[in-house]
Amino acid sequence: MKKLKFEFLFAAAVMLSGGLAVANSLTAVAPNVYNADNSGGTDWTPVPSDKAVECDAAPTHECSGTQTGTGVTDIERGDARLIDKP
């Protein structure tokens, strides 16, 4: 009976940690659009699959965000620069 209880607790811990890992990866979404107009407009352009967006520290205008069916959310401010993905 003790062995069965230990195996159940081990299986529960594995499932919980796996669920937490999936939930964490779902909340860490990389920006899929960037502002190609660094002069202050909002010319949202898709981020190429082999690139990532880096925003400088100058919060003068919108830099990158996540485009969904309802518009652009999770907006970061600064000047956008495309870099190669690591």
C-alpha positions as CSV (number, residue, x, y, z in Angstrom):
1,M,0.0,0.0,0.0
2,K,2.9,2.4,0.8
3,K,4.5,1.7,-2.5
4,L,1.2,2.4,-4.4
5,K,0.8,5.7,-2.5
6,F,4.4,6.8,-3.3
7,E,3.9,5.9,-7.0
8,F,0.7,8.0,-7.1
9,L,2.4,11.0,-5.5
10,F,5.3,10.7,-7.9
11,A,2.9,10.5,-10.9
12,A,0.9,13.5,-9.6
13,A,4.2,15.6,-9.2
14,V,5.3,14.7,-12.7
15,M,1.9,15.7,-14.2
16,L,1.8,19.0,-12.2
17,S,5.3,20.0,-13.2
18,G,4.6,19.2,-16.8
19,G,1.4,21.3,-16.7
20,L,3.2,24.2,-15.2
21,A,5.9,24.0,-17.9
22,V,3.2,24.1,-20.6
23,A,1.4,27.0,-19.0
24,N,4.6,29.0,-18.6
25,S,5.5,28.5,-22.2
26,L,2.1,29.6,-23.4
27,T,2.4,32.9,-21.5
28,A,5.8,33.7,-22.9
29,V,4.8,34.6,-26.4
30,A,7.4,36.4,-28.6
31,P,6.2,39.5,-30.5
32,N,5.0,38.6,-34.0
33,V,4.8,42.2,-35.3
34,Y,7.2,45.2,-35.1
35,N,6.9,48.8,-36.0
36,A,9.0,49.3,-39.1
37,D,8.5,53.1,-38.9
38,N,11.0,54.3,-36.3
39,S,9.9,57.9,-36.8
40,G,6.8,57.5,-34.6
41,G,4.2,56.0,-36.9
42,T,2.6,52.5,-36.4
43,D,3.5,50.6,-39.5
44,W,3.1,47.1,-38.0
45,T,5.1,44.5,-40.0
46,P,5.2,40.7,-39.4
47,V,8.4,39.5,-37.8
48,P,10.2,37.1,-40.2
49,S,10.4,33.5,-38.8
50,D,14.3,33.6,-38.6
51,K,14.4,37.0,-36.8
52,A,13.6,38.4,-33.4
53,V,12.8,42.0,-32.4
54,E,14.9,44.1,-30.1
55,C,13.6,47.4,-28.8
56,D,16.0,50.1,-27.5
57,A,15.4,51.9,-24.2
58,A,14.0,55.0,-25.8
59,P,10.3,54.9,-25.1
60,T,9.3,57.4,-27.8
61,H,6.8,55.2,-29.7
62,E,5.5,51.7,-30.2
63,C,8.2,49.1,-31.1
64,S,6.8,45.5,-31.0
65,G,3.7,43.6,-30.0
66,T,1.5,40.6,-30.5
67,Q,-1.1,40.8,-33.3
68,T,-4.3,38.9,-32.6
69,G,-7.8,39.1,-34.1
70,T,-8.6,42.0,-31.9
71,G,-5.5,44.1,-32.8
72,V,-2.0,44.5,-31.4
73,T,-1.5,43.8,-27.7
74,D,1.5,43.5,-25.3
75,I,3.1,46.5,-26.9
76,E,6.7,47.4,-26.0
77,R,8.0,50.9,-26.7
78,G,11.3,52.1,-28.3
79,D,13.0,51.8,-31.7
80,A,12.7,48.4,-33.3
81,R,15.7,46.5,-34.6
82,L,15.5,43.0,-36.2
83,I,18.2,40.6,-35.0
84,D,19.0,36.9,-35.9
85,K,17.3,34.4,-33.6
86,P,19.9,32.6,-31.4
